[in-house]
C-alpha cells in the first residue's frame, strides 16, 4: 500500500503519535491475568469513572466487548434486539450465534428505533418463542452514517426495556463522538445501561483496545469469559498506556474530525452528517469507484453496491480531506 495515500476507510487506521509511543514505552507493567498490571488497572478505573460505572475491563476489541456482554446477559437460545445494520450483526463474524447461541431481532429502520418499535420486536413470554433478554444500542451508529441517538429517545427505549425486564447494553464504539457532537457527558449517555463498551482505537487513535464497563459482579464474570476467549493479555500496560494518553489528549479534538467530515460531505451534497462518518450514494458501482480512487491516491471503502463510506480521523487534516473529495469526484467520473 502507498503510505502517502489519503486513508478514509475507517478511523481504525490511525497510527500512534510520537507522544503516545513515548507513553507506551514508559508504561509500568505487570501480569494482567493475575490482576497485577498497574497501567491496565488505572485505565479500567478511569474509563469506568468517566462512564459512571463500578468497574471496567480492558479487552482487545469492541467486538470482544460486545460478545462478553452478550455472554453475560443471555443464555443460549435467547434473542437480542438491535437496530438495523447493527455492528453485532454485520461485523462480528456471527459471534453471537457461534459463541453465545443467540439470535437477533431488528427494531425500527435506519439503525435507531423508538420505544414503540422496540415493543414490536420483543417476543411474548410463551415457551414456543425465543426469550428476548437483551436490548443492544449502538451509539453512534456506524452503518447509519455515524448517527447519534437523541438522549430522550435513548432514555425512553431504556425505560421500556426495564419495564419488560430486559438487560441493556451500549455498543459505544464511537460514544466519544456522540458526546462531542451532542454536548452530553459520557456518564449521561451510559447511565441507562447495564454494560457499556467504548473503543480507544477508533476516534481516539490508540493502536488497539476497548474497555467494557458495568457492575463489579458483571465485570468479574466478563473477566472469566475474556479468558475463555483468549483475551488474557499479560503485560498489557504498554497498550493500556496508549488508551490513557488518548483519553487525556484526543477526546476534545474529535470536533475537528466532525468539521472535516462535513466539509467532505458538502462536496457531494450530503447534508445528514452528524459525526465523522459520511455515506455517499452513487449511481455507479462503488467497488469500481474505490479501485479507481486507490489508483489516484485515496483509500476509501464501499459499504453497499452503490454506497461509499468515508471516515475522518486524526491522521487526516482539512487539506487532506478536501483533496480526498477531489480524488473521489474524479474516480466517480472515470467509473
N, C-alpha and C positions, 0 to 999 in steps of 0.2 A: 504494500500500500504506500502511496506517496504521502509522506508525513507532512508535506506542505499543503495538502488538500484541506479545504474547509470541511469540518465534520459536523453535520447537523443530524446524524442518525439518532442520537439519544444524548441525554445528559449523563449517561453512564460512561462516556468515552473520555471524560476529563482525566487529567494526569495530576499527581500531587505537585503542589507548588514547592519551591525550594524551602520555604519556611516550614511547610508541612513535613517534608522529608527530614528536616533537622529535628522537628519534634518527635518523629518516629525513631530517629537514631538515638535520641536521648531518653527514650521511654524506659521506665523501671518495669521489669517484667518478673513473672513467676509462673507457676504451672496453674493455668486456669481451671483445668479439670479437678484439681484439688482445691479450687477456690482461693488460690494464692497469688493471682496476678493483680497487683495493686492498681495498675492503669485501667484494666478492664473493669475492676470493681468501681473505680471512680467514674468511668464512662456510664456504666449501668445506673449508678446512683444519680448522676447528673441528668440523664435523659428522663428517668422516672420522675425526678423532681419537676422538670420542665413540663411534663405531661400530667402532673398531679396524680401519679400512681405510686403504689407502695414499693415496687421493685422492678428491676429491668434485667434483661438477659441479652448479651451480645451474641449475635448469630451471623453467619457468613453472608446471608442474603435475605431480601424481603420475601422471597419465595419460601425459604425455610421458616421465617417468622409467621407467615400466613398459615403454613401447614402445621406448625406447632400449635397454633391457635385452634385450628380445626380438630386436631387430635385431642386437645384439652377440653373442648366444648362438646364434642359429638361422639356418638357411638356408631359403629358400622351399620349401614342401612339408613342412617339419618339423612335429612335434606337440609341444605344451606341455601338461604335466599340471598341472591346477589342482583346487582344491576346488570343490564345488558352490556356485553363487552367486558365483563369483569376480568381483571388480571388473573384471578384464581382459576377461571375457566379457560382463558385464552393462552396464557403464557407460563403455566406451571407444569407442563408436560403430563397432565392428567393425574397429578399427585394426589388430589383429593380422593379420587376413586382408588388409586393404587395403594396409598398409604393408610388412609382413614376409612375407606369404604363408604364414602358419602356420595350423594348425588346433589345436583344444583337445580334450583328453581329460579327463573328470572322474574324480576318485578319491574314494571314500567318499561319505558323506551329511552334510548339515548344515554344510558348509564346511571341516571338519577331516577329516583322514584319517591312518591309521597306515601303517606300513611294508608290511604285508600288502596293504592296499588300493592302495598305490602300485604294488606288484609286479603286481597285476592290470591296472593301467592302462598299464603300459609295453608297447609293441609289441615282438614278437620281431624279431630283426635280419634278416628276409628282405626282399628287394628290393621285394616287392609291398606291403609295409606302409609307412605314413609312418614316418619316422625320429623316434623320441622323443629329444629333445635337451635339454629344459629342464623342471625342476620349479619351479613358482612358488607360493609360500606367501603367504597374506595374514594378517597378524597386527597388530592384531586383525582379525577377520573381520566385515565390515560387515553383510552380509545375514543372517548368523547371529546378529546382535544384539550385536556388539562382543565376540565370544568371543576369549579369549586361548589361544594354543597352549600346552599343557603343555610345559615345556622338554625333558623327557626324550623325549616323543613327537616333538617337532621334531627332536631330535638323531638319533633312530632313523630317521626318514624321510630326513634328510640323509645318514646313513651308507649307506643302501640306494642312494640316488641316486648317491653317489660310487662305490659298488661297481659300479654299472651304467654308469659313465662319463658321467653326466648333469650338466649345469650346474645351479646353484641360484640362484634369485632370490627375494628377500624383498620383497614389497609391504608395506612398513611404514608406510603412510599414517598409521596410528594406533599405531605402535610405542611412542611415548612413553606412551600409555595402557596398553599391555600391560606395560611395565616398571614403571609405578607400581602397577598392580593386582597384579602378581606379585612385586614386591620384587626384581626382577632388573635387571641393568645392560644398557643398550643393546648394548654390545660383546659381552656374553654371548649375547644372543639373535641377534645378527647374525653371530657367529663362523662358523657352518657355510656361509655363503652367499658366492657369487662376486660378487653385486651386491645392493645394498640401496637402496630408495627410501624416504625419510621426508618427510612433509609438514610444512610450517611454518604452513600456512593453515587447519588444522583445529583441533585442541585447543589449539595454541599461540597462535592468534589473530593471526598475521601476515596481511596482506591478500592475499598471493599467494606462491606458490613452494614448491618441493620441492628436495631435494638427493639426487642419485644418487651412490652411493659404490661403490668396488671397487678393483681394482689400478690402477696408473698406466697401464698399457697399455690396459686395458679403458676407462678414463675418457677416454683420448686418442681412442679410436675413437668413444666416445659423444659427445664434443665435435664431431666431424665430422658425425655423424648429427643432432645437435641443430641444427647449421647448415643441414643439408638440410631439416629440418622447419620452418625459420623461427624457431628458438629463440635466435638470436643477439640479445642484448638491450642491447648498447651500455652506456650509463651506468646499469647496473643496481644500483649500490651503494645507491641510495635504497630499493630493495626488500630487498636483502641486509641492510641495517641493521635493518629490521624483524624479519628472521629471527634475527639475532644478539640483539636485545633479547628476543625471545620465548624463545629458548633460555635466556637468563640469568634471566628473571623469571617465566615462565609454566609451566615444567615441573612444579615441585613442587605447584602449585595444582590439577593435574589430579585429584588425590584428591577435591577438593571437588566436581568435576563427577560423579565416580563416586557419591559420597554422595547428591547431588541426584537422580541417575538412579534410585537405589534407592528414594528417598522417593517419586518419581513412580510407580515400578513397584508399590509397595505399595498404592497406591490402586486398582489393577486386578488385584491378586492375582498379579502376575508375580514369580516368585522367582528367575529364572535370569539376573539382570543381573550382568555381570562388570565392565563399564566404564561408558561414558557413553551407550550406546545401549539403548533399550528398545523391544522389539517387543510390541505389544498386539494380540492376536487378538480379533476381534469376531464377532458373529452377524448384523451388518448391513453394508451396502455402505460400504466405507472411504472412497471418494471423496465420498460424500454426507455422511459424518461430518466429513471435512476441510472441506468447503464450509460446513457449519453452524458449525464451530469458528472459521473465519475471521470469520464474521459476529459471533461472540461475543468476538473479540479474541485468538484463538490461531492461529498459523500452524503447521501440522503436516502431515506427508506420508503418503500411502498407499504401502506397499511391496508390496501384494498386494490382491486383490479384497476381502478381509476382514481386512487387517492394516494397522495404523498403526505408524509408526516415529517415536519421539521421541528427540532427541539433545540432551543438556545441554552447556553450554559457558560460557565466562567472562562472557558478556553476560546470563546469567540466574542470579539468586541463588536461595536456597532459597524465599523468599516467592513469587517469580515462578513457580517450578516447582510449588509447591503450588497456586497459583492456576490454573496451566495444567491440573493434574489435575482441578480442579473444573469448568473450562470443558469439558474433553473429556468428562467424565461427563455434563454437560448436553447436549452435542452428540450423544452416543450415544443418550441418552434421547429426544431430539427426532427422531432419524433412525429 
